[in-house]
Amino acid sequence: MEKNKESSSPSQEIVNQVSGPSIGLLITGIIGIISSIGTLISLIIGISFLSIPRFYSELPEDIPINIEELFQGSFAMGSSLVGIIVAVFIIFAALKMKELEQWGLALTASILAMIPCISPCCIIGLPIGIWCLVVLTKPEIKNAFS
């Protein structure tokens, strides 16, 4: 009976191997959610970086707005909302990874963290995502997840 208990609880070495990447994934998600919320707030109050070139343009004010300009703000707001959703997902998966729960969820979040257009923070997300994938694909780590 004790042998069964021992095999069901992960060793300290396994917990230590997962701890670093899961914290990195958590930090990636937190940075991503902060940057996405910041972008969304700046878009809502009208201080968008997308509108700055128009102020410095030498075009006369009576020229009609291009159709692209009409959709820039909407696209930026939509991508900020997607960034928030992805960042929340990455944070949730990182917490589950740290607890050695839901291996597939942790693997999916690691992959999402590496994708530049989807990831909230791809500069940090790429190395952290690779680190997570390397750790998560080890057989002993995969077997430790419940």
Number of C-alpha atoms within 10 A of each C-alpha: 5 7 7 8 9 10 10 13 11 17 11 9 10 16 16 11 15 21 19 16 25 28 17 19 32 23 20 26 30 19 16 28 24 16 18 24 16 13 20 23 15 14 19 12 8 12 13 16 12 13 14 10 9 12 9 8 9 8 9 7 10 6 7 7 9 8 8 8 12 10 11 14 19 12 11 16 20 13 18 23 17 16 26 23 16 22 31 18 18 31 24 17 26 30 18 17 28 20 15 22 16 14 20 14 17 28 20 15 27 29 19 22 31 21 16 13 12 15 26 32 25 19 14 19 27 20 17 25 27 16 18 27 18 12 20 24 13 10 9 12 18 16 14 18 19 12
